[in-house]
């Protein structure tokens, strides 16, 4: 993955931090988007699916701890690396951050070169995790997320993009019930208006291809993948 394809979400309510840190990361070739509060951070994370989120703790509207908790509830952002960047170095603040789902913690002030080195190390971790999770084997089905390919009982099949993304989402956590609104958000996105029947149609098509027993309907709630 090239640097220009790596998206970093930088969140801080201090304009100077957004400018200085954003500049240094952009100068390295990364694609940087910014937010100045936790509520916007959650919206941008859901929409853009960044590879790395650098998150301040003390912010208006929604603080970084709550924002991190909300982001960690988004299934499509499971692999996203989240690190806190804050002047607060107290143990309780760090513990709260890790309890919320953060992967790391950076205390400011920090020299730009040191920060860039830290970001590179975090992104190496992301790439290692991404490579290990590109191929998922569940029962007689193998899902290759990198090649958008499904292999079932030795036979390869190609699925339309949305069907593949829907299957990949459900299979990311076998047994977990995905609510209909979560499926719409993660497969179709908030910016696209689709009817509730859209999911049902795609589920029916998937069942026709991989078997009725793989996807179970939880009436009034959503769907889950069954191994």
SULNORQUI-V473064 format. One record per helix or strand of 2 or more residues. SS is the DSSP state (a for helix, b for strand). FROM is the first residue (numbers start at 1). TO is the last residue. If there is no record, write none. Layout:
# SULNORQUI-V473064
ss->SS from->FROM to->TO
ss->SS from->FROM to->TO
This chain:
# SULNORQUI-V473064
ss->a from->3 to->5
ss->b from->7 to->11
ss->a from->15 to->27
ss->b from->31 to->35
ss->a from->38 to->48
ss->b from->52 to->55
ss->a from->64 to->72
ss->a from->75 to->77
ss->b from->81 to->86
ss->a from->91 to->100
ss->b from->104 to->107
ss->a from->112 to->133
ss->b from->135 to->138
ss->b from->141 to->144
ss->b from->149 to->152
ss->b from->155 to->157
ss->a from->161 to->171
ss->b from->178 to->179
ss->a from->180 to->188
ss->a from->197 to->210
ss->b from->215 to->218
ss->b from->222 to->225
